[in-house]
């Protein structure tokens, strides 16, 4: 009977550590400057994944909500991202203005749904890219 209590205690400690890791990870992602909530669909699949994206100096990192992974699931370099379309609409689920964004990175297609404010930030970030280096010969 003591071993059952030991196993139950070990499982409770493990579950508590997983919960602490999850919330620490989410707090770290959400509190970053330039982070925004979005949903992602890869390659025209039917399923959407909720997550957070964060701007970096030269890239955007996307982190899924339902994960314990510490690193980003997808990373897009600023120079490789091209916005193919951006369609604003009113979300029936939230009642907020959202933008459906289709982007491509190296031939892979991604669809994002972001709030209108986050889309303006994304456009500004893409347009604020430093100029390409000029080589003089």
DOVO-453407 format. One record per residue (C-alpha): residue number from 1; y, x, z. Coordinates in steps of 0.001 Angstrom, whole numbers, padded with zeros to 6 digits. Example, Ala and Ser with C-alpha at 12.3 -4.5 7.8 and 13.67 -1.06 7.14 Angstrom:
<r><num>1</num><Y>-004500</Y><X>012300</X><Z>007800</Z></r>
<r><num>2</num><Y>-001060</Y><X>013670</X><Z>007140</Z></r>
***
This chain:
<r><num>1</num><Y>000000</Y><X>000000</X><Z>000000</Z></r>
<r><num>2</num><Y>002345</Y><X>002906</X><Z>000684</Z></r>
<r><num>3</num><Y>001952</Y><X>004164</X><Z>-002873</Z></r>
<r><num>4</num><Y>003107</Y><X>000776</X><Z>-004204</Z></r>
<r><num>5</num><Y>006288</Y><X>001056</X><Z>-002150</Z></r>
<r><num>6</num><Y>006735</Y><X>004633</X><Z>-003364</Z></r>
<r><num>7</num><Y>006376</Y><X>003614</X><Z>-007013</Z></r>
<r><num>8</num><Y>008718</Y><X>000635</X><Z>-006522</Z></r>
<r><num>9</num><Y>011282</Y><X>002894</X><Z>-004873</Z></r>
<r><num>10</num><Y>010993</Y><X>005430</X><Z>-007692</Z></r>
<r><num>11</num><Y>011448</Y><X>002670</X><Z>-010278</Z></r>
<r><num>12</num><Y>014490</Y><X>001330</X><Z>-008416</Z></r>
<r><num>13</num><Y>016070</Y><X>004802</X><Z>-008294</Z></r>
<r><num>14</num><Y>015352</Y><X>005347</X><Z>-011998</Z></r>
<r><num>15</num><Y>016850</Y><X>001969</X><Z>-012910</Z></r>
<r><num>16</num><Y>019948</Y><X>002711</X><Z>-010824</Z></r>
<r><num>17</num><Y>020389</Y><X>006089</X><Z>-012549</Z></r>
<r><num>18</num><Y>020101</Y><X>004463</X><Z>-015984</Z></r>
<r><num>19</num><Y>022717</Y><X>001853</X><Z>-015055</Z></r>
<r><num>20</num><Y>025084</Y><X>004532</X><Z>-013707</Z></r>
<r><num>21</num><Y>024583</Y><X>006638</X><Z>-016857</Z></r>
<r><num>22</num><Y>025290</Y><X>003632</X><Z>-019097</Z></r>
<r><num>23</num><Y>028495</Y><X>002612</X><Z>-017337</Z></r>
<r><num>24</num><Y>029704</Y><X>006217</X><Z>-017088</Z></r>
<r><num>25</num><Y>029103</Y><X>006646</X><Z>-020825</Z></r>
<r><num>26</num><Y>030929</Y><X>003418</X><Z>-021686</Z></r>
<r><num>27</num><Y>033876</Y><X>004259</X><Z>-019439</Z></r>
<r><num>28</num><Y>034144</Y><X>007678</X><Z>-021049</Z></r>
<r><num>29</num><Y>034186</Y><X>006198</X><Z>-024564</Z></r>
<r><num>30</num><Y>036505</Y><X>003263</X><Z>-023872</Z></r>
<r><num>31</num><Y>039046</Y><X>005342</X><Z>-021941</Z></r>
<r><num>32</num><Y>039566</Y><X>007849</X><Z>-024771</Z></r>
<r><num>33</num><Y>042905</Y><X>007739</X><Z>-026512</Z></r>
<r><num>34</num><Y>042369</Y><X>006214</X><Z>-029940</Z></r>
<r><num>35</num><Y>039256</Y><X>004211</X><Z>-029125</Z></r>
<r><num>36</num><Y>038821</Y><X>000706</X><Z>-030490</Z></r>
<r><num>37</num><Y>036137</Y><X>-001949</X><Z>-030464</Z></r>
<r><num>38</num><Y>034387</Y><X>-002741</X><Z>-033727</Z></r>
<r><num>39</num><Y>031154</Y><X>-003992</X><Z>-035248</Z></r>
<r><num>40</num><Y>029260</Y><X>-001891</X><Z>-037802</Z></r>
<r><num>41</num><Y>026822</Y><X>-002721</X><Z>-040573</Z></r>
<r><num>42</num><Y>025198</Y><X>000119</X><Z>-042499</Z></r>
<r><num>43</num><Y>024383</Y><X>-000070</X><Z>-046188</Z></r>
<r><num>44</num><Y>024699</Y><X>-003810</X><Z>-046631</Z></r>
<r><num>45</num><Y>022026</Y><X>-004681</X><Z>-044069</Z></r>
<r><num>46</num><Y>022223</Y><X>-008106</X><Z>-042476</Z></r>
<r><num>47</num><Y>022456</Y><X>-006947</X><Z>-038869</Z></r>
<r><num>48</num><Y>025663</Y><X>-005915</X><Z>-037108</Z></r>
<r><num>49</num><Y>025890</Y><X>-003500</X><Z>-034195</Z></r>
<r><num>50</num><Y>028691</Y><X>-003723</X><Z>-031643</Z></r>
<r><num>51</num><Y>030314</Y><X>-000476</X><Z>-030676</Z></r>
<r><num>52</num><Y>033423</Y><X>001591</X><Z>-030172</Z></r>
<r><num>53</num><Y>035007</Y><X>004034</X><Z>-032553</Z></r>
<r><num>54</num><Y>037302</Y><X>006856</X><Z>-031517</Z></r>
<r><num>55</num><Y>039773</Y><X>008829</X><Z>-033576</Z></r>
<r><num>56</num><Y>039654</Y><X>012590</X><Z>-033445</Z></r>
<r><num>57</num><Y>041874</Y><X>015133</X><Z>-035154</Z></r>
<r><num>58</num><Y>039804</Y><X>015075</X><Z>-038334</Z></r>
<r><num>59</num><Y>037073</Y><X>012486</X><Z>-037817</Z></r>
<r><num>60</num><Y>036118</Y><X>009082</X><Z>-036463</Z></r>
<r><num>61</num><Y>033095</Y><X>008836</X><Z>-034192</Z></r>
<r><num>62</num><Y>031211</Y><X>005565</X><Z>-033727</Z></r>
<r><num>63</num><Y>029239</Y><X>004849</X><Z>-030552</Z></r>
<r><num>64</num><Y>026931</Y><X>001826</X><Z>-030211</Z></r>
<r><num>65</num><Y>027331</Y><X>-000301</X><Z>-027097</Z></r>
<r><num>66</num><Y>023596</Y><X>-000778</X><Z>-026595</Z></r>
<r><num>67</num><Y>022639</Y><X>002862</X><Z>-026171</Z></r>
<r><num>68</num><Y>022396</Y><X>005659</X><Z>-023645</Z></r>
<r><num>69</num><Y>023036</Y><X>008256</X><Z>-026329</Z></r>
<r><num>70</num><Y>025891</Y><X>010527</X><Z>-025280</Z></r>
<r><num>71</num><Y>026908</Y><X>011570</X><Z>-028786</Z></r>
<r><num>72</num><Y>028135</Y><X>009370</X><Z>-031621</Z></r>
<r><num>73</num><Y>025668</Y><X>007578</X><Z>-033880</Z></r>
<r><num>74</num><Y>027954</Y><X>007975</X><Z>-036919</Z></r>
<r><num>75</num><Y>030759</Y><X>010406</X><Z>-037678</Z></r>
<r><num>76</num><Y>033127</Y><X>010078</X><Z>-040600</Z></r>
<r><num>77</num><Y>035366</Y><X>012960</X><Z>-041687</Z></r>
<r><num>78</num><Y>038915</Y><X>011985</X><Z>-042540</Z></r>
<r><num>79</num><Y>038822</Y><X>013484</X><Z>-046038</Z></r>
<r><num>80</num><Y>035524</Y><X>011815</X><Z>-046913</Z></r>
<r><num>81</num><Y>036423</Y><X>008279</X><Z>-045799</Z></r>
<r><num>82</num><Y>037690</Y><X>005888</X><Z>-048419</Z></r>
<r><num>83</num><Y>038632</Y><X>002293</X><Z>-047642</Z></r>
<r><num>84</num><Y>037143</Y><X>000228</X><Z>-050454</Z></r>
<r><num>85</num><Y>038487</Y><X>-003111</X><Z>-049280</Z></r>
<r><num>86</num><Y>040146</Y><X>-004681</X><Z>-046293</Z></r>
<r><num>87</num><Y>040071</Y><X>-008443</X><Z>-045914</Z></r>
<r><num>88</num><Y>041933</Y><X>-010062</X><Z>-043001</Z></r>
<r><num>89</num><Y>040604</Y><X>-013320</X><Z>-041544</Z></r>
<r><num>90</num><Y>040566</Y><X>-015361</X><Z>-038339</Z></r>
<r><num>91</num><Y>037385</Y><X>-014845</X><Z>-036308</Z></r>
<r><num>92</num><Y>035710</Y><X>-018131</X><Z>-035425</Z></r>
<r><num>93</num><Y>033945</Y><X>-016521</X><Z>-032478</Z></r>
<r><num>94</num><Y>037013</Y><X>-015029</X><Z>-030796</Z></r>
<r><num>95</num><Y>039945</Y><X>-016832</X><Z>-032435</Z></r>
<r><num>96</num><Y>041591</Y><X>-013470</X><Z>-033111</Z></r>
<r><num>97</num><Y>042683</Y><X>-011874</X><Z>-036365</Z></r>
<r><num>98</num><Y>040112</Y><X>-009382</X><Z>-037599</Z></r>
<r><num>99</num><Y>039785</Y><X>-007257</X><Z>-040702</Z></r>
<r><num>100</num><Y>036567</Y><X>-006706</X><Z>-042640</Z></r>
<r><num>101</num><Y>036669</Y><X>-003082</X><Z>-043797</Z></r>
<r><num>102</num><Y>034294</Y><X>-001538</X><Z>-046315</Z></r>
<r><num>103</num><Y>034241</Y><X>002248</X><Z>-046334</Z></r>
<r><num>104</num><Y>032201</Y><X>004878</X><Z>-048047</Z></r>
<r><num>105</num><Y>031397</Y><X>008358</X><Z>-046839</Z></r>
<r><num>106</num><Y>029440</Y><X>010609</X><Z>-049135</Z></r>
<r><num>107</num><Y>027981</Y><X>007682</X><Z>-051038</Z></r>
<r><num>108</num><Y>026829</Y><X>005752</X><Z>-047947</Z></r>
<r><num>109</num><Y>028427</Y><X>002349</X><Z>-047492</Z></r>
<r><num>110</num><Y>029560</Y><X>001037</X><Z>-044124</Z></r>
<r><num>111</num><Y>031128</Y><X>-002280</X><Z>-043193</Z></r>
<r><num>112</num><Y>033317</Y><X>-002549</X><Z>-040113</Z></r>
<r><num>113</num><Y>034889</Y><X>-005560</X><Z>-038462</Z></r>
<r><num>114</num><Y>037917</Y><X>-004518</X><Z>-036431</Z></r>
<r><num>115</num><Y>040840</Y><X>-006314</X><Z>-034846</Z></r>
<r><num>116</num><Y>043963</Y><X>-006371</X><Z>-036995</Z></r>
<r><num>117</num><Y>045761</Y><X>-003904</X><Z>-034702</Z></r>
<r><num>118</num><Y>042866</Y><X>-001455</X><Z>-034905</Z></r>
<r><num>119</num><Y>042893</Y><X>-001695</X><Z>-038700</Z></r>
<r><num>120</num><Y>046574</Y><X>-000739</X><Z>-038772</Z></r>
<r><num>121</num><Y>045696</Y><X>002278</X><Z>-036638</Z></r>
<r><num>122</num><Y>042833</Y><X>003184</X><Z>-038986</Z></r>
<r><num>123</num><Y>045108</Y><X>003012</X><Z>-042041</Z></r>
<r><num>124</num><Y>047772</Y><X>005083</X><Z>-040306</Z></r>
<r><num>125</num><Y>045187</Y><X>007672</X><Z>-039264</Z></r>
<r><num>126</num><Y>043862</Y><X>007960</X><Z>-042824</Z></r>
<r><num>127</num><Y>047338</Y><X>008196</X><Z>-044338</Z></r>
<r><num>128</num><Y>048498</Y><X>010786</X><Z>-041799</Z></r>
<r><num>129</num><Y>046035</Y><X>013384</X><Z>-043045</Z></r>
<r><num>130</num><Y>047551</Y><X>016814</X><Z>-043405</Z></r>
<r><num>131</num><Y>048075</Y><X>017906</X><Z>-046991</Z></r>
<r><num>132</num><Y>045287</Y><X>019793</X><Z>-048661</Z></r>
<r><num>133</num><Y>045719</Y><X>023569</X><Z>-048512</Z></r>
<r><num>134</num><Y>047407</Y><X>025067</X><Z>-051542</Z></r>
<r><num>135</num><Y>046046</Y><X>028304</X><Z>-052919</Z></r>
<r><num>136</num><Y>048422</Y><X>030686</X><Z>-054602</Z></r>
<r><num>137</num><Y>047112</Y><X>033239</X><Z>-057054</Z></r>
***
